[in-house]
Amino acid sequence: MKWLNFYRMRLVLFGVVATTVLNGGSAKADFTFGEPTNLGPTVNSSANEKGPSISADGLTLYFRSARSGTQGPGDLWVTTRSSTHDKWGDPENLGATINSWGQDDEPDISADGLELYFYSQLGAASDADLWVARRDTNSDIWSQPVNLGSMVNSSQHDWDPSISADGLELYFNSDRPGGSGNSDLWVTTRATKEDPWSEPVNLGPTVNSLVNDASPEISDEGLMLFFVSARPGGYSDADIWVTTRATSEDDWGFPVNLGPKVNTTYAEFSPSISADGLWLYFCDYTSPRPGGHGGEDLWQAPIIPILDLNGDGIIDSADMCIMVYHWGENYSLCDIGPTPLGDGIVDVQDLIILSEHLFEEVNDPTLVAHWALDEAEGDVASDSVNDNDGTIYGDPAWQPEAGMVDGALHFDGIDDYVETDFVLSPADGPFSVLAWIKGDAPGQAVLSQADGSNWLCTDSVEGNLMTELKAYGRGATGPLLSQTVITDGNWHRIGLVWDGSQRTLYVDDLAVAQDAQPDLEASENGLYIGTGKAMEAGSFWSGLIDDMRIYSRAIKP
């Protein structure tokens, strides 16, 4: 790193003021998933295991299995461990009090450990009902299960219960009338734990689709609802999705697929989130992913908060400076603790998590392309995160010692450019582009999409940063032009961020222009670095470009 930390922190301190003014909303911090691991042969058998439910202390795991010792087609089992660092012990069948001779499935343990919800189905042709077993203390045996009754259960299939941490909301799926005609997600509520459940309410068309939606799991703080769906946009016929809400009084938002780290071409099912927000448990369904033990297996994946707050590729003093500046505020970018959604305030919980990862290089799956431009020779600009290497045309000069982040590439402003096969359609969702540049001539382009738009460029008069990326047709608002000159011969870190509703331009971590733009035009073409969309004369960059990064999320430098 060749820039001074003091310089970067000073820019951030001024930049977050503009960011706070220009950006509102209550979206929580971003997070991603680590590599899933199989729970191993002690928990998983050669038969089918599904429906994991982790206790609040992380020491007890309930699940359904068809292993040897099961009295019906599927029984409820439990495994325990002494600490979260220990291995799981041999599973035990919950016995005849809980399990019937039919299918008993999808257990969900309450936060206090005193209620165990599940569904039971006596035969393949019979309807499934929701049941609950209770106990007075965690050391007592379970009581005889009680049917939740006709207010909750219908004459159709009612499956997959998930009880909220306060015990006042019960989510489940059902194919009862009043939904889409397939399996939908529903919720029933009660005022206190002693009150009866109310009439269930369908979660509506924002959450439910026209195909099967099932297996809900409400997070501990009640702001995320994970579920399984066969809707379009997934990787198989059953993927895990999540919908979020800002508060428990708000409506659920549009669901998002958990992505290829969790979801595969196999089917994933039965999500369960640990109370500390650090682990996702789930099962693969119908076909085992590599590393399984046969049939359906239970897996776990770590939930990892994204801590690179300014998107520069390292967790350092600049990120800590952003957090300290917003101390005591409800500032979503820094609200990373407790994981994964935070608690609505920037405080010591967030600082602890950030400090545990200081000075780590970032393995961020939302970084979808990164051309470091650090090569010393050759006609290839390598993409360090994917296989979208760029081909260099003209004769730009490698500058191994002249970049802001190690080396850089010098463009002559005549015919030098880099062509990449990387495709990011701006219409697909939020994204960010960040780069270091040093130039001295207006009217030129830093990044463009072939036969599409100039994403980052300067106006032809003053050399002010601008973007021509906009919506297509009637929704277009025209180019977004800043009043900040970047062609003054000095290094600048520039950025374009689209968060799904607004375009924002950044210079040296300051938000310098922003407007409302709810849609952007689609494109399936590759990108040019150092020239305009049609490689027209005058659009070729004259100067240095370094460390080009593209994220599939909205960064706030």
C-alpha positions in Angstrom: 0.0 0.0 0.0 1.5 3.3 -1.1 -0.9 5.9 0.3 -0.7 7.2 3.8 -3.3 5.9 6.3 -3.6 9.5 7.6 -4.6 10.7 4.1 -7.2 8.0 3.7 -8.7 8.5 7.2 -9.0 12.2 6.6 -10.9 11.6 3.4 -13.2 9.1 5.1 -13.9 11.5 8.0 -15.1 14.1 5.5 -16.7 11.5 3.2 -19.0 10.0 5.8 -20.6 13.3 6.5 -21.7 13.6 2.9 -22.7 9.9 2.9 -24.9 10.4 6.0 -26.7 13.4 4.4 -27.2 11.7 1.1 -28.0 8.2 2.1 -30.9 7.1 4.3 -32.8 3.9 4.8 -32.7 1.2 7.4 -31.0 -1.7 5.6 -28.7 -3.7 7.8 -25.0 -4.5 7.2 -24.1 -7.0 4.5 -23.1 -10.6 5.3 -22.1 -13.6 3.4 -21.6 -17.4 3.9 -18.5 -19.4 4.4 -18.0 -22.9 2.9 -20.6 -25.3 4.2 -19.4 -28.4 6.0 -21.1 -31.7 6.6 -22.1 -32.5 10.2 -20.3 -35.8 9.8 -21.1 -39.5 10.2 -22.1 -39.2 13.9 -25.1 -37.0 13.1 -25.7 -38.1 9.5 -26.4 -41.7 8.6 -26.8 -43.5 5.3 -30.6 -42.8 5.7 -32.2 -39.4 5.4 -31.7 -36.6 7.9 -33.5 -33.2 7.6 -35.2 -30.5 9.6 -32.3 -29.3 11.9 -33.2 -26.9 14.8 -30.4 -25.6 16.9 -31.0 -24.6 20.6 -30.4 -21.0 21.8 -27.2 -22.1 23.6 -25.9 -24.0 20.5 -25.5 -27.2 22.5 -28.6 -29.2 21.3 -29.6 -30.0 17.8 -33.0 -31.5 17.0 -33.7 -33.1 13.6 -35.7 -35.7 11.8 -34.1 -39.0 10.7 -35.1 -42.3 9.1 -32.1 -44.1 10.5 -32.1 -47.5 12.3 -34.2 -47.3 15.5 -36.9 -45.1 13.9 -40.4 -46.5 14.6 -42.1 -44.7 11.8 -41.0 -43.5 8.3 -39.4 -40.5 10.1 -38.7 -39.8 13.8 -37.4 -36.8 15.8 -33.9 -37.2 17.2 -31.6 -35.1 19.3 -27.8 -34.7 19.6 -25.9 -32.7 22.1 -22.4 -31.4 22.8 -20.6 -29.9 25.8 -19.5 -26.7 24.1 -19.8 -25.1 20.7 -16.2 -26.2 20.1 -17.0 -29.8 20.7 -18.2 -32.5 18.3 -21.8 -33.6 18.4 -22.6 -36.7 20.4 -24.5 -39.8 19.3 -28.1 -38.9 18.4 -30.9 -40.2 20.6 -34.5 -40.9 19.5 -37.0 -38.7 21.4 -39.0 -41.8 22.1 -42.6 -42.9 21.8 -44.0 -39.9 23.8 -43.0 -37.6 20.9 -42.8 -39.9 17.9 -45.8 -41.6 16.4 -45.9 -44.5 14.0 -46.4 -41.9 11.2 -44.0 -39.2 9.9 -42.8 -36.8 12.6 -40.7 -34.0 11.1 -39.3 -30.5 11.0 -38.8 -29.9 14.8 -38.3 -26.3 16.1 -37.1 -25.7 19.6 -38.2 -22.5 21.4 -35.6 -20.0 22.6 -36.2 -21.0 26.2 -36.0 -24.7 25.4 -39.4 -25.5 26.9 -41.5 -25.9 23.8 -40.8 -28.2 20.8 -42.9 -27.6 17.7 -43.1 -30.1 14.9 -45.5 -31.6 12.4 -46.9 -35.1 12.3 -48.5 -37.0 9.4 -49.9 -40.5 10.0 -49.7 -41.6 6.4 -48.8 -40.5 2.9 -52.4 -39.7 2.1 -53.3 -38.0 5.3 -53.0 -34.4 6.2 -50.2 -33.0 8.3 -50.9 -31.1 11.5 -48.8 -28.9 13.8 -48.1 -30.1 17.3 -46.2 -28.9 20.4 -44.6 -30.7 23.3 -43.7 -28.9 26.5 -41.6 -29.4 29.6 -41.1 -27.4 32.8 -37.3 -27.2 32.7 -34.6 -28.1 30.2 -33.7 -31.1 32.3 -37.3 -32.5 32.3 -38.7 -35.0 29.9 -41.1 -33.9 27.2 -44.8 -34.0 27.8 -47.4 -35.7 25.5 -47.6 -33.5 22.4 -50.7 -31.3 21.9 -52.3 -30.6 18.6 -52.4 -26.8 18.0 -56.1 -27.1 17.2 -58.5 -25.9 14.5 -57.5 -22.2 14.7 -54.0 -23.0 13.5 -54.4 -26.4 11.7 -56.6 -26.7 8.7 -58.1 -29.6 6.7 -55.1 -29.3 4.4 -51.4 -29.9 5.0 -49.8 -27.7 7.7 -46.1 -28.1 8.0 -42.7 -26.8 9.1 -43.3 -24.6 12.2 -40.9 -21.9 13.3 -41.4 -20.2 16.6 -40.1 -16.6 17.3 -37.7 -16.0 20.1 -40.4 -14.3 22.2 -42.8 -17.1 21.5 -45.5 -14.8 20.1 -45.2 -15.6 16.4 -45.4 -19.0 14.8 -44.5 -19.2 11.1 -45.4 -22.3 9.0 -46.3 -23.4 5.5 -49.7 -24.6 4.4 -51.6 -25.4 1.2 -54.9 -24.3 2.8 -57.3 -22.0 0.8 -56.5 -18.3 0.7 -53.0 -18.7 -0.7 -51.5 -19.1 -4.1 -52.9 -22.6 -4.6 -49.6 -24.2 -3.7 -47.7 -24.3 -0.4 -47.5 -20.7 1.1 -46.0 -19.2 4.2 -48.4 -18.2 7.0 -48.0 -16.7 10.5 -50.2 -16.9 13.6 -49.6 -14.7 16.6 -50.6 -14.5 20.3 -50.4 -11.6 22.8 -48.7 -13.7 25.5 -47.5 -17.3 25.8 -50.6 -18.0 27.9 -53.0 -16.8 25.2 -54.4 -18.8 22.3 -53.1 -18.5 18.8 -54.9 -16.2 16.4 -56.2 -17.0 13.0 -53.2 -17.4 10.6 -52.4 -14.7 8.1 -50.9 -15.4 4.7 -47.5 -13.5 4.2 -48.8 -12.2 0.9 -47.5 -12.0 -2.7 -44.2 -10.2 -1.8 -43.0 -13.2 0.1 -45.0 -16.0 -1.4 -44.7 -17.0 -5.1 -46.9 -19.0 -7.5 -44.9 -22.1 -6.7 -44.2 -23.9 -3.4 -42.8 -21.8 -0.6 -42.0 -23.8 2.6 -39.8 -24.4 5.6 -39.7 -20.9 7.2 -37.2 -20.0 9.9 -37.5 -16.7 11.8 -34.2 -15.3 13.1 -33.6 -14.6 16.8 -34.1 -10.8 16.5 -37.2 -11.4 14.2 -35.9 -9.3 11.3 -35.0 -12.1 8.9 -37.2 -14.9 7.6 -35.4 -17.7 5.8 -37.4 -20.2 3.8 -37.3 -22.6 0.9 -38.8 -21.9 -2.5 -38.9 -23.3 -6.0 -39.5 -19.8 -7.5 -37.5 -18.7 -10.6 -34.1 -17.2 -10.0 -32.7 -20.1 -8.0 -30.2 -22.9 -8.7 -32.4 -25.9 -8.4 -36.0 -26.8 -7.6 -35.5 -26.0 -3.9 -33.3 -23.1 -2.8 -33.0 -21.2 0.5 -34.1 -17.6 0.3 -34.4 -14.8 2.9 -36.7 -11.8 3.3 -36.0 -9.0 5.8 -37.8 -6.2 7.5 -36.5 -3.1 9.3 -38.6 -3.7 12.5 -41.1 -6.2 13.7 -43.9 -3.8 12.7 -42.8 -3.5 9.1 -43.8 -5.6 6.1 -41.4 -8.2 4.8 -39.3 -7.2 1.8 -38.6 -8.9 -1.5 -36.9 -12.2 -1.0 -33.3 -12.7 -1.9 -31.6 -16.0 -2.9 -28.7 -17.0 -0.5 -26.5 -17.6 -3.4 -24.2 -20.4 -4.7 -22.2 -20.9 -1.5 -25.3 -22.3 0.2 -27.6 -23.2 -2.7 -26.4 -25.6 -5.4 -27.8 -27.6 -8.3 -28.9 -30.0 -5.6 -31.9 -29.0 -3.5 -31.4 -27.3 -0.1 -34.0 -27.4 2.6 -34.8 -26.7 6.2 -32.8 -23.6 7.2 -32.1 -23.0 10.9 -30.1 -20.0 12.3 -28.2 -20.1 15.5 -29.2 -17.6 18.1 -25.9 -15.8 17.9 -26.3 -15.3 14.1 -23.0 -17.1 13.3 -24.3 -20.3 11.8 -26.8 -21.5 9.2 -27.8 -25.1 9.5 -29.7 -26.8 6.6 -30.1 -30.1 4.8 -29.6 -31.1 1.2 -32.7 -32.6 -0.3 -33.2 -35.3 -2.9 -29.5 -35.6 -3.8 -26.4 -35.3 -1.6 -23.8 -32.7 -2.5 -20.2 -33.9 -2.5 -19.0 -34.8 0.9 -22.3 -36.2 2.1 -23.0 -39.6 3.7 -25.9 -40.7 1.6 -29.5 -39.6 1.2 -30.3 -36.3 2.8 -27.6 -34.8 5.1 -27.3 -32.0 7.6 -24.8 -29.2 6.9 -23.7 -26.0 8.5 -22.3 -22.8 7.0 -20.7 -19.9 8.9 -22.4 -16.5 8.5 -19.7 -13.9 7.9 -20.3 -10.1 8.2 -18.8 -8.0 5.5 -16.4 -5.7 7.3 -14.6 -3.9 4.5 -16.8 -0.9 5.0 -15.2 1.3 2.3 -14.5 -1.5 -0.3 -10.7 -1.0 -0.5 -9.9 -4.7 0.0 -8.5 -4.6 3.5 -10.0 -4.2 7.0 -7.9 -1.4 8.6 -7.9 2.0 10.3 -10.1 3.6 7.7 -12.9 1.2 8.4 -12.5 1.7 12.1 -12.6 5.4 11.6 -15.9 5.1 9.8 -17.3 3.2 12.7 -16.0 5.6 15.4 -17.4 8.5 13.5 -20.9 7.0 13.6 -20.6 5.9 17.2 -24.0 5.8 18.9 -25.9 6.2 15.7 -28.3 3.8 13.9 -26.0 3.6 10.9 -26.6 0.4 9.0 -23.3 0.1 7.3 -21.4 -0.2 10.6 -24.1 -2.1 12.5 -22.4 -5.5 12.2 -22.8 -6.8 15.7 -24.4 -8.9 17.0 -24.1 -10.8 13.7 -25.6 -11.0 11.2 -28.0 -8.0 11.3 -26.8 -5.9 14.2 -28.9 -4.3 16.9 -29.8 -0.9 15.5 -26.9 1.1 17.1 -23.1 1.4 16.4 -21.5 0.5 19.7 -19.0 -1.8 21.4 -20.6 -4.9 19.9 -19.7 -3.7 16.4 -16.2 -2.6 17.4 -15.4 -6.0 18.9 -16.3 -7.7 15.7 -14.3 -5.3 13.5 -11.3 -5.4 15.8 -11.2 -9.2 15.6 -10.5 -8.9 11.8 -8.3 -5.8 11.7 -5.6 -5.9 9.0 -7.0 -9.0 7.4 -7.2 -9.1 3.6 -10.8 -9.5 2.6 -12.3 -12.5 0.9 -15.5 -10.8 -0.2 -17.8 -12.8 -2.5 -19.6 -9.6 -3.5 -16.3 -8.6 -5.1 -17.1 -10.0 -8.6 -14.2 -8.5 -10.6 -10.9 -7.0 -9.6 -8.2 -5.9 -12.0 -5.3 -4.9 -9.8 -3.2 -3.8 -12.9 -0.1 -4.8 -11.0 1.6 -6.8 -13.8 5.0 -5.7 -14.9 4.7 -6.9 -18.5 2.5 -8.7 -21.0 -0.9 -8.0 -22.7 -3.2 -9.5 -20.1 -4.7 -7.7 -17.1 -5.6 -10.4 -14.7 -8.9 -10.6 -12.8 -7.9 -11.8 -9.3 -11.3 -13.0 -8.2 -12.8 -14.7 -11.3 -11.7 -15.7 -14.8 -12.5 -12.4 -16.5 -9.0 -11.5 -17.5 -8.7 -8.4 -19.7 -6.9 -8.2 -23.1 -4.7 -5.2 -23.5 -4.8 -3.3 -26.9 -2.5 -0.5 -28.1 0.6 -0.2 -26.1 -0.1 1.0 -22.6 2.9 1.0 -20.3 3.0 -1.0 -17.1 4.1 1.1 -14.1 5.1 -1.3 -11.3 6.3 1.4 -9.0 3.8 4.2 -9.9 0.4 3.0 -8.7 -1.6 3.9 -5.6 -2.0 0.2 -4.8 1.3 -1.3 -6.0 1.5 -1.1 -9.8 -0.7 0.7 -12.3 -1.3 0.9 -16.1 -0.5 4.0 -18.1 -2.8 4.8 -21.1 -1.7 7.2 -23.9 -5.1 8.7 -24.7 -4.9 7.6 -28.3 -5.5 3.9 -28.7 -4.7 2.2 -25.4 -7.5 0.2 -23.7 -8.3 -3.1 -21.9 -11.2 -5.3 -23.1 -12.8 -7.7 -20.8 -15.4 -10.4 -21.2 -16.9 -9.6 -17.8 -20.6 -9.0 -18.0 -22.6 -7.3 -15.3 -26.0 -6.2 -16.4 -26.8 -3.0 -14.5 -30.5 -4.0 -14.5 -29.9 -7.0 -12.3 -29.4 -5.3 -9.0 -27.2 -3.1 -6.8 -23.5 -2.8 -7.7 -20.4 -0.6 -7.2 -17.4 0.3 -9.2 -14.3 1.7 -7.5 -10.9 2.7 -9.1 -7.9 4.8 -8.6 -7.2 7.2 -11.5 -4.7 9.9 -12.5 -5.4 11.9 -15.6 -5.1 15.4 -17.1 -7.6 15.6 -20.0 -11.4 16.1 -19.9 -14.0 14.2 -22.0 -12.4 10.8 -21.5 -13.7 7.5 -20.1 -12.4 5.3 -17.4 -14.9 2.4 -17.7 -17.6 1.7 -20.2 -19.8 -1.2 -21.4 -19.3 -2.1 -25.1 -22.1 -0.6 -27.2 -23.8 0.4 -23.9 -23.0 3.3 -21.6 -20.0 5.1 -20.2 -20.0 4.0 -16.6 -17.3 6.3 -15.3 -16.1 9.3 -17.4 -15.5 13.0 -17.4 -17.4 15.9 -19.1 -15.7 17.4 -22.1 -15.3 20.9 -20.7 -14.1 20.8 -17.1 -13.2 17.2 -16.5 -15.8 16.7 -13.9 -16.6 13.1 -12.9 -19.9 11.8 -14.4 -21.8 8.7 -15.4 -24.0 8.1 -18.4 -25.4 4.9 -17.1 -29.1 5.4 -16.8 -32.5 3.8 -17.2 -33.8 2.9 -20.7 -36.7 4.8 -22.2 -39.2 6.7 -20.2 -37.5 6.0 -16.9 -34.3 7.6 -17.9 -33.1 10.7 -16.0 -30.1 11.5 -18.2 -26.4 11.5 -17.2 -25.4 12.2 -13.6 -22.7 15.0 -13.5 -20.7 16.0 -10.5 -19.0 19.4 -10.0 -15.7 17.7 -9.0 -12.8 17.8 -11.3 -10.7 14.6 -11.5 -8.5 15.5 -14.5 -6.1 17.7 -12.5 -3.1 15.3 -12.7 -3.5 14.0 -9.2 -4.5 10.6 -7.9 -8.2 10.2 -7.1 -10.3 7.3 -5.9 -13.5 7.5 -7.9 -16.7 5.4 -7.6 -20.1 4.7 -9.0 -22.7 3.1 -6.7 -26.2 2.1 -7.6 -28.2 0.8 -4.6 -31.3 -0.1 -6.5 -32.9 3.3 -6.3 -30.2 5.9 -6.5 -27.0 6.6 -8.4 -24.1 8.1 -6.4 -20.7 9.3 -7.6 -17.8 9.4 -5.2 -14.4 11.2 -5.4 -11.9 10.5 -2.7 -14.6 8.8 -0.6 -16.8 11.9 -0.8 -20.3 11.6 -2.3 -20.2 14.3 -4.9 -23.4 13.7 -6.8 -26.6 11.6 -6.4 -30.0 11.3 -7.9 -33.0 9.0 -7.9 -32.8 6.3 -10.5 -35.0 3.2 -9.7 -34.0 1.3 -12.8 -31.0 1.0 -15.1 -30.7 -0.2 -18.6 -29.8 -3.9 -19.2 -26.8 -5.0 -21.1 -25.1 -8.3 -21.8 -21.8 -6.9 -23.2 -18.3 -6.9 -21.8 -16.5 -3.9 -20.4 -13.8 -1.5 -21.6 -11.2 -0.1 -19.3 -9.7 3.2 -20.5 -12.0 4.0 -23.4 -15.6 4.9 -24.2 -18.5 2.6 -25.2 -17.8 2.9 -28.9 -14.0 3.6 -28.6 -14.6 6.9 -30.3 -11.7 9.3 -30.7 -11.2 11.5 -27.7 -12.7 9.0 -25.3 -9.4 7.1 -24.7 -8.0 7.7 -21.2 -4.8 9.7 -20.9 -3.0 8.8 -17.6 -2.9 6.1 -15.0 -5.6 3.6 -13.9 -5.1 1.4 -10.9 -7.0 -1.2 -8.8 -10.4 -1.4 -10.6 -13.0 -3.2 -8.4 -16.6 -4.2 -9.1 -18.9 -5.3 -6.3 -22.4 -6.9 -6.5 -23.5 -4.7 -3.6 -23.8 -1.0 -2.7 -20.4 0.1 -1.2 -20.3 3.4 0.8 -16.7 4.6 0.5 
